[in-house]
C-alpha cells in the first residue's frame, strides 16, 4: 500500500469518527433542548464520567455517573426552573476525533425564587460507539447559586 493511500484511509477514518461524534453531540443538544429524557438515556453510555461542580444551593446539580442518572438532569431542570425562560446559545462548536467542545451562553429563572441566572458555559463531550462517555460542564455556578438562594 502506498503512503498516499494510507494517509487517505486514515483521513477517511478520522472524518468518519468526527462525523459520528458530531451526530451524537447534535442529537444530545436537540434532546436536551426538548427535555427528551428517553432520547438522552439512549445517548448516554451505561457509565459516564460526569463533571458539574457540586453546589448545595442548586438542587439539580448533583453527582451522576450512570446513563440513567445523567439523562434525568433534563427532568430536574424542568422541576426547578421556568421552562419558558430557559435560553442557551452556542458560540463555538469544535469536534476533533471523539471529542466535542461546545461553548456559549445560558440563562434561566429558578422557579422557587423567581430569580434569574446566566453566564457563559463550556461543555466537553466524549463519544464512543455513538454514546456519550464523558460530560463535563463548566458554567457560572455563582450566578446559578445566587438565583437559587431566597
Residue pairs with C-beta under 8 A, 6 or more apart in sequence:
14 97
17 97
17 98
18 95
18 96
18 97
20 127
20 130
21 95
21 97
21 98
21 99
21 100
21 125
21 127
22 95
22 100
23 130
24 43
24 100
24 125
24 127
24 130
24 131
24 132
25 93
25 95
25 100
25 102
25 125
25 127
27 39
27 43
28 40
28 43
28 125
28 132
29 90
29 102
30 36
30 39
31 39
31 40
31 43
31 74
32 40
32 74
33 88
35 74
35 75
35 77
35 78
35 83
36 74
37 71
37 72
37 74
37 75
38 71
40 70
40 71
40 73
40 74
41 67
41 68
41 71
43 71
43 131
43 132
44 66
44 67
44 68
44 70
44 71
44 131
44 132
44 135
45 67
45 128
45 131
45 132
45 133
46 66
46 67
47 65
47 66
47 67
47 133
48 64
48 65
48 66
48 67
48 69
48 70
48 132
48 133
48 134
48 135
49 65
49 126
49 133
49 134
49 135
49 136
50 63
50 64
50 65
50 69
50 70
50 135
50 136
51 135
51 136
51 137
52 61
52 64
52 135
52 136
52 137
52 139
53 61
53 138
53 141
54 61
54 62
54 63
55 61
55 141
55 144
55 145
57 145
57 148
57 149
58 141
58 144
58 145
58 148
59 76
59 80
59 148
60 73
60 76
60 77
60 79
60 80
60 81
61 141
61 144
64 70
64 73
67 131
70 132
70 135
77 86
77 108
79 111
80 110
80 111
80 112
80 148
81 108
81 109
81 110
81 111
82 108
82 109
82 110
82 111
85 107
85 108
85 109
85 116
86 106
86 107
86 108
87 105
87 106
87 107
87 108
87 118
88 104
88 105
88 106
88 107
88 121
89 104
89 105
89 106
90 102
90 103
90 104
91 103
91 104
91 105
92 101
92 102
92 103
92 104
93 100
93 101
93 102
93 103
94 100
94 101
94 102
95 101
98 126
98 127
98 128
99 124
99 125
99 126
99 127
100 123
100 124
100 125
100 126
100 127
101 122
101 123
101 124
101 125
102 122
102 123
102 125
103 120
103 121
103 122
103 123
104 120
104 121
105 118
105 119
105 120
105 121
106 118
106 119
106 121
106 139
107 116
107 117
107 118
107 119
108 116
108 117
108 118
108 147
109 115
109 116
109 117
109 147
110 116
110 117
110 147
110 148
112 148
112 150
113 147
113 148
113 149
113 150
115 146
115 147
115 148
115 149
116 147
117 140
117 143
117 144
117 146
117 147
118 140
118 143
119 139
119 140
119 143
120 139
120 140
121 137
121 138
121 139
121 140
122 137
122 138
122 139
123 135
123 136
123 137
123 138
124 134
124 135
124 136
124 137
125 132
125 134
125 135
126 132
126 133
126 134
127 133
